[in-house]
Amino acid sequence: MLGYTDTETVMLDFDNTTFKNVRYWAFRTKRWFKLEGFIILESSENHYHVVFNRKVSWSKNMRVVAWVSLLSHNPMLEKWFVMQCIKEGSTLRVSPKMDKPSPKIVFRNGKRDKQIREFLNFRKLVKKIIWLLFEGGKPGKSLLF
């Protein structure tokens, strides 16, 4: 399993949460912290990732995640927040995981030219490498897109 780890990208990992609730918190967070835009990815049924566009410091990043996790009363997000603090970097899965496929984008809003672009470029590279290694890529084929 491969993930995207960053300290300057605000990311949220919602488990056991409806899409409607995730979208509500994404919009509210974007507006409150002026994060420019976001994407929502579905990692499995009622499990979502949110990636925001504006680059922030690590301390601001963790303030945002703490704010959402506490106000949303989502115990799984609170647990994820604590783990990111311990690791000193936020990580979201981008590859398949056992019987779960790679997270897929299910919603976009606002600008996507900074941190979201970086996240999506990394995700594209990982998917390309997985395809080349496991699904019939031909030797000598370029990894450039």
Backbone hydrogen bonds, N-H to C=O, Kabsch-Sander energy under -0.5 kcal/mol:
donor,donor_aa,acceptor,acceptor_aa,energy
4,Y,92,L,-3.0
5,T,3,G,-0.6
6,D,90,S,-2.2
10,V,8,E,-0.5
10,V,54,R,-0.5
11,M,9,T,-0.5
12,L,50,V,-2.3
14,F,12,L,-0.5
14,F,48,Y,-2.8
15,D,13,D,-0.6
16,N,46,N,-0.6
17,T,46,N,-2.2
22,V,18,T,-2.2
23,R,19,F,-2.9
24,Y,20,K,-2.0
25,W,21,N,-2.2
26,A,22,V,-2.3
27,F,23,R,-2.6
28,R,24,Y,-2.5
29,T,25,W,-2.4
30,K,26,A,-2.6
31,R,27,F,-2.3
32,W,28,R,-2.6
33,F,29,T,-2.4
34,K,30,K,-0.7
34,K,31,R,-0.6
35,L,30,K,-1.7
37,G,35,L,-2.2
38,F,109,N,-2.7
39,I,51,V,-2.0
40,I,107,F,-2.6
41,L,49,H,-2.9
42,E,104,K,-3.1
43,S,41,L,-0.7
43,S,47,H,-2.3
44,S,47,H,-1.4
47,H,44,S,-2.4
48,Y,14,F,-2.8
49,H,41,L,-2.9
50,V,12,L,-2.3
51,V,39,I,-2.1
52,F,10,V,-2.5
53,N,35,L,-0.9
53,N,37,G,-2.0
54,R,35,L,-1.6
56,V,8,E,-1.9
61,N,57,S,-2.8
62,M,58,W,-2.5
63,R,59,S,-1.8
64,V,60,K,-2.5
65,V,61,N,-2.3
66,A,62,M,-2.4
67,W,63,R,-2.4
68,V,64,V,-2.4
69,S,65,V,-2.7
70,L,66,A,-2.6
71,L,67,W,-2.4
72,S,68,V,-2.5
73,H,69,S,-0.6
74,N,69,S,-1.1
78,E,74,N,-2.2
79,K,75,P,-2.1
80,W,76,M,-2.3
81,F,77,L,-2.7
82,V,78,E,-2.1
83,M,79,K,-2.1
84,Q,80,W,-2.1
85,C,81,F,-2.1
86,I,82,V,-2.2
87,K,83,M,-2.2
88,E,84,Q,-1.7
89,G,84,Q,-1.5
90,S,6,D,-2.7
92,L,4,Y,-1.9
94,V,2,L,-2.7
95,S,2,L,-1.6
97,K,100,K,-2.7
100,K,97,K,-3.2
104,K,42,E,-2.1
106,V,40,I,-3.0
107,F,40,I,-1.4
109,N,38,F,-2.3
111,K,36,E,-1.5
115,Q,53,N,-2.4
118,E,114,K,-2.1
119,F,115,Q,-2.6
120,L,116,I,-3.0
121,N,117,R,-2.5
122,F,118,E,-2.1
123,R,119,F,-2.5
124,K,120,L,-2.5
125,L,121,N,-2.1
126,V,122,F,-2.5
127,K,123,R,-2.5
128,K,124,K,-2.3
129,I,125,L,-2.5
130,I,126,V,-2.6
131,W,127,K,-2.3
132,L,128,K,-2.6
133,L,129,I,-2.5
134,F,130,I,-2.8
135,E,131,W,-2.1
137,G,131,W,-1.0
141,K,138,K,-1.7
